Amino acid sequence: MSSISTGRHDHLRLATFNLFNFIEPPNAYYEFENIYTKEQWLKKLDWISKYLYEHQPDVIGFQEVFSTDALKQLCQQCGLVHFAVLDTPDVADDFIYSKPVVALASRFPILDACSVAADRKMIAMMGLDEDFDFSRKPLRATIEVPKIGATDCYVVHFKSKRPLFEPNELSKQEADQLSVSPQKVRPHSYNASIGHQLAVEALGQWGSSIQRGSEAALLRYAMVERRILSQNPMILMGDFNDSLSDGVLAALTAVDTRVKPDYGLTAGSKGANELFGQYRLQDAYELYQSSQYALSAQARVATHYYFAKGSVLDYILLSNEFDPKSNQNLAEVGRYEVYDRHLINPSFEHDSQSTDHAPVMITLSMRE
């Protein structure tokens, strides 16, 4: 088995990290009582710093960021001297924060950074409300990566599976009306109310899926538009809040198409697969599993747990410059790591202020 080159700039480490309510006291997250003590905050900073020092990512995307200045300072202390954050959280009463943002830190220069906007024309064509937008604005940072050059790195945090609305948001009058049968038979009213709440909950969950799936499709469109203009390699990392194997996020990696390439325009110089490959994204885990570096096949490690059920919510997707089967290949996924010790075997002393997600990191081995 080939080994990963460890010489200077012969490898590139990319990571995605949901920080889980990164907010400096005395500010609060979501509710006025959610304020870290000084000890808790310092413990959280220490936990994140240890991860950065131990794993040494070169580029890392963050989610659930409230205190952007504090994160920037922490990253710079860990050698990630270039930092990008553009959006700002909402704040009420000067200290209660909501709607956290995404950020990116890098060892290499950031040439440009912008928030990704949803295309209004595409929104209309999809039949969405005209005021539709990303629940959290994605960030695109163009980074000068050694041996690769300008590379577009996107950080996302798609809409969660939390329902868009809850059954208890119905007014009492509406609930009373819906809990009474047409014949005003009171013994059935409780069961009717429960049934109605279940149905409303299902609607709220599907509403979240529509939001999340629409975000994924609109982001892919924006990435392709950028790719056409820049021809830069693409990296997409973040908390997807869903499985890639679920149809809700299919737009990100879908390859099935009815589109037929016009070989008259392309002069027949590229096959259809290579042509389409310029604009597709692939899961870094799958690329690793098919690489020369992969160990024996094992079940994919979860990045988040809901009670005892694990799921993969955090991903890094790559363009064909990182696929060894592509003619445009510049690097290959040589390692895929999920840091989940704090989730599967937590120590209160060390992990009490960590995160509810497992950071994911890949190592790209540069082509000789």
Solvent accessible surface area in square Angstrom, and as a share of the most:
residue,aa,sasa,rsa
1,M,171,0.76
2,S,53,0.34
3,S,97,0.63
4,I,24,0.12
5,S,35,0.23
6,T,112,0.65
7,G,33,0.31
8,R,201,0.73
9,H,61,0.27
10,D,28,0.14
11,H,33,0.15
12,L,2,0.01
13,R,60,0.22
14,L,1,0.00
15,A,0,0.00
16,T,1,0.00
17,F,1,0.01
18,N,1,0.01
19,L,1,0.00
20,F,79,0.33
21,N,11,0.06
22,F,0,0.00
23,I,1,0.00
24,E,74,0.33
25,P,31,0.19
26,P,106,0.67
27,N,36,0.18
28,A,0,0.00
29,Y,42,0.16
30,Y,100,0.38
31,E,94,0.42
32,F,133,0.55
33,E,110,0.49
34,N,40,0.21
35,I,69,0.35
36,Y,20,0.08
37,T,77,0.45
38,K,153,0.65
39,E,135,0.61
40,Q,65,0.29
41,W,14,0.05
42,L,94,0.47
43,K,56,0.24
44,K,2,0.01
45,L,39,0.20
46,D,69,0.36
47,W,19,0.07
48,I,3,0.01
49,S,22,0.14
50,K,111,0.47
51,Y,6,0.02
52,L,1,0.01
53,Y,119,0.45
54,E,109,0.49
55,H,28,0.12
56,Q,65,0.29
57,P,0,0.00
58,D,15,0.08
59,V,1,0.00
60,I,0,0.00
61,G,0,0.00
62,F,0,0.00
63,Q,0,0.00
64,E,27,0.12
65,V,0,0.00
66,F,6,0.03
67,S,15,0.10
68,T,29,0.17
69,D,116,0.60
70,A,16,0.12
71,L,0,0.00
72,K,86,0.36
73,Q,110,0.49
74,L,8,0.04
75,C,0,0.00
76,Q,74,0.33
77,Q,118,0.52
78,C,8,0.05
79,G,31,0.30
80,L,0,0.00
81,V,79,0.45
82,H,59,0.26
83,F,33,0.14
84,A,8,0.07
85,V,39,0.22
86,L,87,0.43
87,D,40,0.21
88,T,102,0.59
89,P,21,0.13
90,D,66,0.34
91,V,79,0.45
92,A,55,0.42
93,D,111,0.58
94,D,134,0.69
95,F,64,0.27
96,I,32,0.16
97,Y,45,0.17
98,S,38,0.25
99,K,127,0.54
100,P,6,0.04
101,V,4,0.02
102,V,5,0.03
103,A,0,0.00
104,L,0,0.00
105,A,0,0.00
106,S,0,0.00
107,R,61,0.22
108,F,24,0.10
109,P,65,0.41
110,I,39,0.20
111,L,98,0.49
112,D,68,0.35
113,A,32,0.25
114,C,38,0.23
115,S,43,0.28
116,V,12,0.07
117,A,81,0.63
118,A,5,0.04
119,D,53,0.27
120,R,118,0.43
121,K,141,0.60
122,M,36,0.16
123,I,2,0.01
124,A,73,0.57
125,M,137,0.61
126,M,82,0.37
127,G,67,0.65
128,L,35,0.17
129,D,107,0.56
130,E,156,0.70
131,D,114,0.59
132,F,23,0.10
133,D,65,0.33
134,F,13,0.06
135,S,43,0.27
136,R,47,0.17
137,K,93,0.39
138,P,3,0.02
139,L,4,0.02
140,R,34,0.12
141,A,0,0.00
142,T,6,0.03
143,I,0,0.00
144,E,71,0.32
145,V,2,0.01
146,P,33,0.21
147,K,128,0.54
148,I,24,0.12
149,G,20,0.19
150,A,32,0.25
151,T,1,0.00
152,D,0,0.00
153,C,0,0.00
154,Y,2,0.01
155,V,0,0.00
156,V,1,0.00
157,H,9,0.04
158,F,3,0.01
159,K,29,0.12
160,S,17,0.11
161,K,108,0.46
162,R,161,0.59
163,P,25,0.16
164,L,89,0.45
165,F,76,0.32
166,E,62,0.28
167,P,21,0.13
168,N,128,0.66
169,E,114,0.51
170,L,54,0.27
171,S,56,0.36
172,K,158,0.67
173,Q,125,0.55
174,E,78,0.35
175,A,36,0.28
176,D,66,0.34
177,Q,113,0.50
178,L,87,0.43
179,S,12,0.08
180,V,29,0.16
181,S,27,0.17
182,P,122,0.77
183,Q,134,0.60
184,K,148,0.63
185,V,53,0.31
186,R,159,0.58
187,P,110,0.69
188,H,106,0.47
189,S,20,0.13
190,Y,153,0.58
191,N,103,0.53
192,A,40,0.31
193,S,26,0.17
194,I,69,0.35
195,G,37,0.36
196,H,45,0.20
197,Q,74,0.33
198,L,112,0.56
199,A,55,0.43
200,V,16,0.09
201,E,64,0.29
202,A,56,0.44
203,L,111,0.55
204,G,0,0.00
205,Q,88,0.39
206,W,152,0.53
207,G,12,0.12
208,S,0,0.00
209,S,17,0.11
210,I,76,0.39
211,Q,27,0.12
212,R,5,0.02
213,G,14,0.14
214,S,9,0.06
215,E,2,0.01
216,A,0,0.00
217,A,33,0.25
218,L,3,0.02
219,L,0,0.00
220,R,52,0.19
221,Y,74,0.28
222,A,22,0.17
223,M,1,0.00
224,V,35,0.20
225,E,77,0.34
226,R,54,0.20
227,R,4,0.01
228,I,94,0.48
229,L,153,0.76
230,S,32,0.21
231,Q,93,0.41
232,N,20,0.10
233,P,11,0.07
234,M,3,0.01
235,I,0,0.00
236,L,0,0.00
237,M,0,0.00
238,G,0,0.00
239,D,1,0.01
240,F,0,0.00
241,N,16,0.08
242,D,2,0.01
243,S,36,0.23
244,L,26,0.13
245,S,109,0.70
246,D,57,0.30
247,G,60,0.57
248,V,33,0.19
249,L,0,0.00
250,A,44,0.34
251,A,33,0.25
252,L,0,0.00
253,T,32,0.19
254,A,45,0.35
255,V,84,0.48
256,D,137,0.71
257,T,68,0.39
258,R,230,0.84
259,V,98,0.56
260,K,165,0.70
261,P,26,0.16
262,D,79,0.41
263,Y,101,0.38
264,G,70,0.67
265,L,152,0.76
266,T,35,0.20
267,A,88,0.68
268,G,49,0.47
269,S,88,0.57
270,K,79,0.34
271,G,43,0.42
272,A,31,0.24
273,N,134,0.69
274,E,35,0.16
275,L,34,0.17
276,F,70,0.29
277,G,9,0.08
278,Q,15,0.07
279,Y,60,0.23
280,R,72,0.26
281,L,3,0.01
282,Q,25,0.11
283,D,12,0.06
284,A,0,0.00
285,Y,26,0.10
286,E,99,0.44
287,L,6,0.03
288,Y,24,0.09
289,Q,58,0.26
290,S,78,0.50
291,S,15,0.10
292,Q,95,0.42
293,Y,22,0.09
294,A,23,0.18
295,L,120,0.60
296,S,89,0.57
297,A,92,0.72
298,Q,138,0.61
299,A,95,0.74
300,R,66,0.24
301,V,65,0.37
302,A,14,0.11
303,T,0,0.00
304,H,35,0.16
305,Y,76,0.29
306,Y,153,0.58
307,F,178,0.74
308,A,98,0.76
309,K,153,0.65
310,G,32,0.31
311,S,43,0.28
312,V,22,0.13
313,L,17,0.09
314,D,1,0.01
315,Y,5,0.02
316,I,1,0.00
317,L,0,0.00
318,L,0,0.00
319,S,0,0.00
320,N,4,0.02
321,E,9,0.04
322,F,0,0.00
323,D,12,0.06
324,P,56,0.35
325,K,153,0.65
326,S,14,0.09
327,N,129,0.66
328,Q,64,0.29
329,N,15,0.07
330,L,54,0.27
331,A,1,0.00
332,E,22,0.10
333,V,0,0.00
334,G,4,0.04
335,R,104,0.38
336,Y,31,0.12
337,E,55,0.25
338,V,26,0.15
339,Y,33,0.13
340,D,23,0.12
341,R,137,0.50
342,H,10,0.04
343,L,44,0.22
344,I,107,0.54
345,N,111,0.57
346,P,85,0.54
347,S,43,0.28
348,F,167,0.70
349,E,124,0.56
350,H,106,0.47
351,D,22,0.11
352,S,36,0.23
353,Q,32,0.14
354,S,12,0.08
355,T,10,0.06
356,D,47,0.25
357,H,10,0.04
358,A,0,0.00
359,P,2,0.01
360,V,0,0.00
361,M,5,0.02
362,I,0,0.00
363,T,2,0.01
364,L,0,0.00
365,S,10,0.06
366,M,14,0.06
367,R,139,0.51
368,E,179,0.80
